[in-house]
Amino acid sequence: MRGDVNVNLVDGGLGNLPKGADGIHLKVGVAEGGIADQVYEVSSYREAKEILISGKLLSAIETYYNEFSKDKKQVPPKMFFTRPVNDVAGSVTEPVKTGTGIATAIAAGTPTGDRAFVIEILKGGAPLTATYRKSQDGGKSWSDEITTPASASPINVGAGCTIAFTAGGTPATSFVEGDVWKFDALGPTASVANVLAAVRAGKQNYEIRFVHVVGATVKSFWVSCGDIADDWEANYHQLVKFICEATPRTTETVAEWSMLRINEAKAFMHKRVIAVALEGKSTLTGGNINLAWVLAAKIAAARVHESAGFVDKFAFLTISEIRDWTDLSSKDGGDAWLDTMDDNRLTVATQYDNYPGFYFSHANLMSDETSDYKRVQDLRPIDKVRRIARQKMMRFLESPAHPEAGIGGIQNLKAEVDAAIAGEMERRGDKEIDSHEFEIDPNQDVVSTGEVYGMIHVYKIGTMEKITVDVGYKSE
């Protein structure tokens, strides 16, 4: 069997800007443009928009770039994205009219993407006389004035969609100035199999540190992400974490939905999967988005040892309110759903009394209760040590083990790894780990086995998750 350098993850040992590539991630989600399963690299929302045109993936990218604080001098690292093959057809809603014209309308088509169509009548009258303007973005931008076609003739409104107006019994009153017709196009989506295929397009892209899958998912999908993470780690030395979005509430009560999510979380464990439960109202889209869109930016902006909930650095910048906040956070009602979700390793948001803003309580990993790696900032430093150590040790593979042969043997291997870890992660005033110890026997029997074994112990930097100070009088 071919040899290699393996730097394994050991569990159970505990009972300002992203540095280099630490914050780079891959987004996977549905979009209108781009080539399916092709991984693109961008450094701005503008670059992404030129490729993707529209869709949830593009909206998530916009949120990502807007969640970096200029006041905190946070600079987003480059990112990667890909979209799956869209194999589930989209649809159009029925047109809704506001106004007094008597024309009727039918919308049709096979949408290529999400749109909010608006038709506004500028001059009333019969078909071929009345004029209109049209919008694909809910009225933010408009076409020039256009004359209406003959009755029942389809009007191309874009994105593969049409609307056809049929004149009323009195054609001259079919359209009245100020009439407005609205309907939406819901673009095509992708099957779970195709989304997972798109995720796998990131295999062996060693710059990727985590993968954010845009769109609601369930436990079975989390299992698949965990399997991919295990496969990439075991077979390709690729260490990634997955950010998944939990299913949002629809017709359930808050209590019913909360219990569904909690029971789902209880039935799943994997240290490389993060499941984000809550939604918030976006100041960019105007609608509710899963807070994973925000979390991806906070992790990318954080140093590997920093929590995405670090209050001084990571307040939400694009979320105006948390959906169902009152019911989820009620202290008077005693439900405490947020605490229960957090205790069951779902990632949720919080708001502190008499302090502005929303924050993540923690960035939880869906690991088992005995794991050393319960938060994202527990696992990221270990992954970084593993990457550094492997890169430094690679040149020693197939080299002589003796210190006076080749490139210095085991002793020199240890010295180079120690120096690299210390130089990257233990600089005074800029630490990402407290310290490390590399135990490796320079006299181990390499002659008989051909193998070298060592152990790197990492001493972590803790996170102040709770602060309690007693205040009282003291007599002199």
C-alpha positions as CSV (number, residue, x, y, z in Angstrom):
1,M,0.0,0.0,0.0
2,R,1.2,3.5,-0.8
3,G,2.4,5.5,2.2
4,D,1.0,8.9,3.2
5,V,1.1,11.5,6.0
6,N,-2.0,11.2,8.2
7,V,-2.8,13.7,10.9
8,N,-5.8,12.3,12.7
9,L,-8.4,14.0,14.9
10,V,-8.3,12.8,18.5
11,D,-11.4,13.3,20.6
12,G,-12.0,12.9,24.3
13,G,-8.7,14.5,25.5
14,L,-10.4,17.2,27.5
15,G,-13.0,15.2,29.5
16,N,-9.8,40.7,13.9
17,L,-9.6,39.3,10.4
18,P,-9.5,35.7,9.2
19,K,-5.9,34.6,8.9
20,G,-5.1,33.6,5.4
21,A,-7.5,30.9,4.1
22,D,-9.2,30.2,7.4
23,G,-12.5,31.8,6.4
24,I,-12.9,30.5,2.8
25,H,-16.1,28.6,2.2
26,L,-18.3,27.1,-0.5
27,K,-21.9,28.0,-1.0
28,V,-24.3,25.6,-2.7
29,G,-27.8,26.6,-3.7
30,V,-30.4,27.2,-6.4
31,A,-29.8,30.0,-8.8
32,E,-30.8,31.0,-12.3
33,G,-27.4,31.5,-14.0
34,G,-24.1,29.8,-14.1
35,I,-23.2,26.3,-15.1
36,A,-24.5,23.5,-12.8
37,D,-21.9,21.7,-10.7
38,Q,-19.2,24.2,-11.8
39,V,-17.3,25.8,-8.9
40,Y,-16.8,29.5,-9.3
41,E,-14.5,31.7,-7.3
42,V,-15.4,35.3,-6.5
43,S,-14.4,38.2,-4.2
44,S,-17.6,40.3,-4.4
45,Y,-21.3,40.2,-4.7
46,R,-21.1,42.0,-8.0
47,E,-18.9,39.2,-9.5
48,A,-21.4,36.6,-8.3
49,K,-24.4,38.6,-9.7
50,E,-22.9,38.6,-13.2
51,I,-22.8,34.8,-13.1
52,L,-26.0,33.8,-11.2
53,I,-28.5,36.5,-12.2
54,S,-31.0,35.7,-9.4
55,G,-32.0,33.0,-6.9
56,K,-31.6,32.1,-3.3
57,L,-27.9,31.4,-3.7
58,L,-27.3,34.9,-5.0
59,S,-29.3,36.4,-2.1
60,A,-27.3,34.4,0.4
61,I,-24.1,35.7,-1.2
62,E,-25.4,39.3,-0.9
63,T,-26.2,38.8,2.8
64,Y,-22.7,37.3,3.3
65,Y,-20.9,40.3,2.0
66,N,-23.1,42.7,3.9
67,E,-22.5,41.0,7.2
68,F,-18.8,42.1,7.3
69,S,-18.5,45.1,9.5
70,K,-16.5,48.0,8.0
71,D,-16.4,49.6,11.5
72,K,-14.6,46.5,12.8
73,K,-12.4,46.5,9.7
74,Q,-13.6,43.0,8.7
75,V,-12.7,42.1,5.1
76,P,-14.4,39.1,3.5
77,P,-12.0,36.4,2.1
78,K,-12.7,35.1,-1.4
79,M,-15.4,32.5,-1.6
80,F,-16.6,29.7,-3.9
81,F,-20.1,28.8,-5.0
82,T,-21.8,26.3,-7.2
83,R,-25.4,25.5,-8.1
84,P,-27.0,22.1,-8.7
85,V,-28.9,21.0,-11.8
86,N,-32.4,22.4,-11.5
87,D,-34.5,19.3,-12.1
88,V,-37.8,20.4,-10.3
89,A,-39.8,22.8,-12.5
90,G,-40.9,26.2,-11.3
91,S,-44.3,27.8,-11.5
92,V,-46.2,31.0,-11.8
93,T,-48.9,32.4,-9.5
94,E,-52.2,33.8,-10.7
95,P,-52.2,37.5,-11.5
96,V,-53.9,39.8,-9.0
97,K,-55.3,43.1,-10.1
98,T,-55.7,46.4,-8.3
99,G,-57.9,48.8,-10.3
100,T,-61.2,49.1,-12.2
101,G,-60.4,47.8,-15.7
102,I,-62.5,44.9,-16.8
103,A,-59.8,42.9,-18.7
104,T,-58.9,39.4,-17.4
105,A,-55.4,38.0,-17.3
106,I,-53.7,34.6,-17.4
107,A,-50.0,34.1,-16.6
108,A,-48.1,31.2,-18.0
109,G,-44.6,29.9,-18.7
110,T,-41.7,27.9,-17.4
111,P,-39.8,30.2,-15.2
112,T,-36.0,30.3,-15.3
113,G,-35.8,32.1,-12.0
114,D,-37.6,33.9,-9.2
115,R,-39.3,37.1,-10.3
116,A,-41.9,39.5,-8.9
117,F,-43.8,40.8,-12.0
118,V,-45.8,44.0,-12.1
119,I,-47.8,45.4,-15.0
120,E,-48.9,49.0,-14.6
121,I,-51.4,50.6,-17.0
122,L,-50.2,54.1,-18.0
123,K,-53.0,54.9,-20.5
124,G,-56.4,53.4,-20.4
125,G,-58.5,52.0,-23.3
126,A,-58.9,49.0,-25.4
127,P,-56.2,46.5,-26.5
128,L,-53.9,48.0,-29.1
129,T,-54.7,51.5,-27.6
130,A,-53.9,51.2,-23.9
131,T,-50.3,51.4,-22.8
132,Y,-48.4,49.8,-19.9
133,R,-45.0,49.4,-18.4
134,K,-43.6,46.2,-16.8
135,S,-41.2,45.2,-14.0
136,Q,-39.5,42.0,-13.0
137,D,-38.4,43.1,-9.6
138,G,-41.6,44.2,-7.8
139,G,-41.5,47.7,-9.2
140,K,-37.9,48.7,-8.4
141,S,-37.1,49.1,-12.1
142,W,-39.4,49.5,-15.1
143,S,-39.5,49.1,-18.9
144,D,-40.3,51.9,-21.3
145,E,-44.0,52.6,-22.1
146,I,-45.4,49.8,-24.4
147,T,-48.7,49.6,-26.3
148,T,-50.9,46.6,-25.3
149,P,-51.2,43.9,-27.9
150,A,-54.4,42.4,-29.3
151,S,-56.8,40.7,-26.9
152,A,-55.5,37.4,-25.6
153,S,-52.0,37.9,-27.1
154,P,-49.3,36.9,-24.7
155,I,-46.9,39.6,-23.4
156,N,-43.3,38.4,-22.7
157,V,-42.4,39.6,-19.2
158,G,-39.1,37.8,-19.0
159,A,-37.6,34.8,-17.3
160,G,-39.6,32.4,-19.5
161,C,-43.0,33.9,-18.4
162,T,-45.9,35.6,-20.2
163,I,-49.2,37.3,-19.3
164,A,-52.1,37.5,-21.7
165,F,-55.0,40.0,-21.2
166,T,-58.4,39.4,-22.6
167,A,-60.6,42.4,-23.4
168,G,-63.9,42.8,-21.5
169,G,-67.4,43.1,-22.9
170,T,-66.8,46.8,-23.4
171,P,-63.2,46.8,-24.9
172,A,-62.7,50.5,-24.2
173,T,-62.9,49.9,-20.5
174,S,-60.6,46.9,-20.5
175,F,-57.7,48.9,-19.1
176,V,-57.9,51.9,-16.8
177,E,-55.0,54.2,-16.0
178,G,-53.5,53.1,-12.7
179,D,-54.5,49.5,-13.0
180,V,-51.8,47.2,-11.6
181,W,-51.4,43.5,-12.1
182,K,-49.0,41.5,-10.0
183,F,-47.9,37.9,-10.1
184,D,-44.8,35.9,-9.1
185,A,-42.5,33.4,-10.8
186,L,-41.1,30.7,-8.6
187,G,-37.9,29.5,-10.3
188,P,-36.9,25.8,-10.7
189,T,-35.4,24.0,-7.8
190,A,-33.2,21.0,-7.4
191,S,-33.7,17.5,-6.0
192,V,-31.8,16.4,-2.9
193,A,-29.7,14.1,-5.0
194,N,-28.7,17.0,-7.3
195,V,-27.9,19.3,-4.4
196,L,-25.6,16.6,-2.9
197,A,-24.0,16.2,-6.3
198,A,-23.2,19.9,-6.4
199,V,-21.7,19.7,-2.9
200,R,-19.4,17.0,-4.1
201,A,-18.1,19.3,-6.8
202,G,-16.1,20.9,-4.0
203,K,-14.1,17.7,-3.3
204,Q,-10.4,18.2,-3.3
205,N,-10.7,21.9,-3.3
206,Y,-8.4,22.3,-0.4
207,E,-9.0,26.0,0.1
208,I,-12.6,25.3,1.3
209,R,-12.9,25.3,5.0
210,F,-16.7,24.9,5.3
211,V,-19.7,24.4,3.1
212,H,-23.0,26.3,3.4
213,V,-25.9,24.6,1.8
214,V,-28.6,27.3,1.0
215,G,-32.1,26.1,1.5
216,A,-34.2,24.2,4.1
217,T,-33.0,20.7,4.9
218,V,-34.0,17.8,7.2
219,K,-32.0,15.3,9.3
220,S,-31.5,12.8,6.4
221,F,-29.7,15.6,4.5
222,W,-27.5,16.3,7.6
223,V,-26.6,12.6,7.6
224,S,-25.5,12.8,4.0
225,C,-23.4,15.9,4.7
226,G,-21.8,14.1,7.6
227,D,-21.0,11.1,5.4
228,I,-19.4,13.4,2.8
229,A,-17.3,15.1,5.5
230,D,-16.2,11.7,6.7
231,D,-15.3,10.6,3.2
232,W,-13.4,13.7,2.4
233,E,-11.5,13.5,5.7
234,A,-10.6,9.8,5.5
235,N,-9.9,9.5,1.7
236,Y,-8.7,13.0,0.6
237,H,-7.3,14.7,3.8
238,Q,-9.9,17.5,3.2
239,L,-11.3,18.9,6.5
240,V,-14.6,20.7,6.1
241,K,-17.6,21.6,8.2
242,F,-21.2,21.9,6.9
243,I,-23.7,24.6,7.7
244,C,-27.2,23.4,7.1
245,E,-30.5,25.2,7.4
246,A,-33.3,23.6,9.4
247,T,-36.9,23.4,8.1
248,P,-38.8,26.7,8.8
249,R,-42.1,26.9,10.5
250,T,-45.2,26.8,8.2
251,T,-48.6,25.9,9.6
252,E,-47.3,24.6,13.0
253,T,-47.5,26.5,16.2
254,V,-44.2,27.7,17.6
255,A,-44.3,25.0,20.2
256,E,-45.0,22.3,17.7
257,W,-42.3,23.5,15.3
258,S,-39.8,23.8,18.2
259,M,-40.4,20.2,19.3
260,L,-40.0,18.9,15.8
261,R,-36.6,20.6,15.5
262,I,-35.5,19.5,18.9
263,N,-36.5,15.9,18.3
264,E,-34.8,16.0,14.9
265,A,-31.6,17.3,16.6
266,K,-31.7,14.6,19.3
267,A,-31.7,11.9,16.7
268,F,-28.5,13.2,14.9
269,M,-24.9,13.5,15.8
270,H,-21.9,14.6,13.8
271,K,-19.0,16.9,14.8
272,R,-18.7,18.4,11.3
273,V,-22.3,19.5,10.9
274,I,-23.9,22.7,12.1
275,A,-27.7,23.1,12.0
276,V,-29.2,26.6,12.2
277,A,-32.8,26.7,13.4
278,L,-34.1,30.2,13.3
279,E,-35.1,32.7,10.6
280,G,-34.9,36.5,10.7
281,K,-36.3,39.3,8.6
282,S,-33.7,40.5,6.1
283,T,-33.1,44.2,5.5
284,L,-31.9,43.2,2.1
285,T,-34.7,40.9,0.8
286,G,-37.5,42.1,3.0
287,G,-38.4,38.5,3.8
288,N,-37.4,35.9,6.3
289,I,-34.1,34.1,5.8
290,N,-32.4,31.3,7.7
291,L,-29.7,32.7,10.0
292,A,-27.2,30.3,8.4
293,W,-26.9,33.1,5.8
294,V,-25.5,35.3,8.6
295,L,-23.5,32.6,10.4
296,A,-21.5,31.8,7.3
297,A,-20.2,35.4,7.3
298,K,-19.5,35.5,11.0
299,I,-17.5,32.2,10.9
300,A,-15.6,33.6,7.8
301,A,-14.8,36.8,9.7
302,A,-13.8,35.1,12.9
303,R,-10.3,33.8,13.8
304,V,-10.3,30.1,14.2
305,H,-10.4,30.3,18.0
306,E,-13.2,32.9,18.1
307,S,-16.9,32.3,18.6
308,A,-19.3,33.5,16.0
309,G,-21.2,34.9,19.0
310,F,-18.4,37.2,20.0
311,V,-20.5,40.2,21.0
312,D,-17.9,42.9,20.4
313,K,-17.3,41.8,16.8
314,F,-20.3,39.9,15.4
315,A,-23.6,41.6,15.9
316,F,-26.1,40.9,13.0
317,L,-26.0,43.6,10.4
318,T,-28.8,42.6,8.0
319,I,-31.4,41.2,10.3
320,S,-34.1,43.6,11.8
321,E,-36.0,41.0,13.8
322,I,-36.0,37.3,14.6
323,R,-39.1,35.4,13.4
324,D,-41.3,34.3,16.4
325,W,-38.9,35.9,18.8
326,T,-41.5,36.6,21.5
327,D,-42.8,33.1,21.6
328,L,-39.3,31.5,21.3
329,S,-37.6,33.7,24.0
330,S,-40.5,34.2,26.5
331,K,-39.2,34.2,30.0
332,D,-42.7,34.7,31.4
333,G,-44.3,31.9,29.6
334,G,-41.6,29.4,30.7
335,D,-41.3,27.7,27.3
336,A,-37.6,28.7,26.9
337,W,-37.5,27.1,23.4
338,L,-34.3,28.9,22.5
339,D,-32.5,27.4,25.5
340,T,-33.8,23.9,24.8
341,M,-32.7,24.2,21.1
342,D,-29.3,25.4,22.1
343,D,-29.0,22.6,24.7
344,N,-29.7,20.1,21.9
345,R,-26.9,21.6,19.7
346,L,-29.0,23.6,17.3
347,T,-27.5,27.0,16.5
348,V,-29.9,29.8,17.6
349,A,-29.8,33.6,18.1
350,T,-30.1,35.6,21.2
351,Q,-30.7,39.2,22.4
352,Y,-29.2,40.5,25.6
353,D,-31.3,42.5,28.1
354,N,-30.6,46.3,27.8
355,Y,-28.1,45.8,25.0
356,P,-28.6,46.4,21.3
357,G,-28.5,43.9,18.5
358,F,-28.9,40.2,17.8
359,Y,-26.1,37.7,18.2
360,F,-25.5,33.9,18.0
361,S,-25.7,32.2,21.4
362,H,-23.1,29.8,20.2
363,A,-22.0,28.2,16.9
364,N,-22.8,24.6,17.9
365,L,-21.5,21.5,16.3
366,M,-23.9,18.6,16.2
367,S,-21.4,16.4,18.1
368,D,-22.2,13.9,20.8
369,E,-22.2,15.0,24.4
370,T,-18.8,13.4,25.2
371,S,-17.0,15.2,22.4
372,D,-14.3,17.7,23.0
373,Y,-15.6,19.6,20.0
374,K,-18.9,21.1,20.9
375,R,-18.5,24.6,19.3
376,V,-17.1,25.6,15.9
377,Q,-14.2,27.4,17.6
378,D,-13.3,24.0,19.3
379,L,-12.7,22.2,16.0
380,R,-11.3,25.0,13.8
381,P,-8.0,25.3,15.6
382,I,-7.5,21.5,15.6
383,D,-8.2,21.4,11.9
384,K,-5.7,24.2,11.3
385,V,-3.0,22.3,13.3
386,R,-3.6,19.2,11.3
387,R,-3.3,21.1,8.0
388,I,-0.1,22.8,9.1
389,A,1.5,19.6,10.4
390,R,0.6,17.6,7.3
391,Q,2.1,20.2,4.9
392,K,5.3,20.4,6.9
393,M,5.6,16.6,7.2
394,M,4.9,15.8,3.6
395,R,8.5,16.4,2.4
396,F,9.8,13.9,5.0
397,L,7.7,11.1,3.5
398,E,10.0,8.3,2.1
399,S,13.1,10.2,3.6
400,P,15.7,8.5,5.8
401,A,14.7,8.5,9.5
402,H,18.2,8.9,10.9
403,P,19.2,12.5,12.0
404,E,22.5,12.3,10.1
405,A,20.9,11.1,6.8
406,G,18.7,12.7,4.3
407,I,17.0,15.9,5.6
408,G,17.4,15.3,9.3
409,G,15.1,12.4,10.1
410,I,12.6,12.4,12.9
411,Q,14.3,15.1,15.0
412,N,14.2,17.6,12.1
413,L,10.6,16.6,11.3
414,K,9.6,17.5,14.8
415,A,11.5,20.8,14.8
416,E,9.9,21.9,11.6
417,V,6.4,21.0,12.7
418,D,6.8,22.7,16.1
419,A,8.2,25.9,14.4
420,A,5.3,26.0,11.9
421,I,2.6,25.6,14.5
422,A,4.1,28.1,16.8
423,G,4.8,30.6,14.1
424,E,1.2,30.4,12.7
425,M,-0.8,30.0,15.9
426,E,1.2,30.9,19.0
427,R,2.5,34.3,18.3
428,R,2.6,36.6,21.3
429,G,-0.4,38.8,21.4
430,D,-1.9,37.0,18.4
431,K,-2.6,33.5,19.6
432,E,-5.1,31.0,18.2
433,I,-4.1,28.3,20.6
434,D,-2.4,28.6,24.0
435,S,0.4,26.1,23.2
436,H,1.1,22.6,21.9
437,E,3.3,19.6,22.6
438,F,4.6,17.3,19.8
439,E,5.5,13.9,21.3
440,I,7.4,11.8,18.9
441,D,10.1,9.2,19.8
442,P,13.2,9.8,17.7
443,N,14.3,6.2,18.5
444,Q,11.2,4.3,17.4
445,D,11.8,1.2,15.2
446,V,11.4,2.6,11.7
447,V,13.7,-0.1,10.3
448,S,11.2,-2.9,11.1
449,T,7.9,-1.0,10.5
450,G,8.7,1.7,8.0
451,E,6.3,3.9,10.0
452,V,6.7,6.9,12.3
453,Y,4.1,7.7,15.0
454,G,3.7,10.9,17.0
455,M,1.1,12.8,19.0
456,I,0.4,16.5,19.0
457,H,-1.3,17.8,22.1
458,V,-3.1,21.2,21.6
459,Y,-3.9,23.4,24.6
460,K,-7.0,25.5,23.6
461,I,-8.0,29.1,24.3
462,G,-11.3,29.1,26.2
463,T,-14.3,31.2,25.4
464,M,-16.1,33.3,28.0
465,E,-19.6,32.0,27.5
466,K,-20.9,33.3,30.8
467,I,-19.6,36.1,33.1
468,T,-20.8,36.4,36.7
469,V,-19.6,39.1,39.0
470,D,-20.9,39.7,42.6
471,V,-21.2,43.3,43.7
472,G,-21.7,44.4,47.3
473,Y,-20.5,46.6,50.0
474,K,-17.3,45.9,52.0
475,S,-16.5,47.5,55.3
476,E,-13.0,49.0,55.6
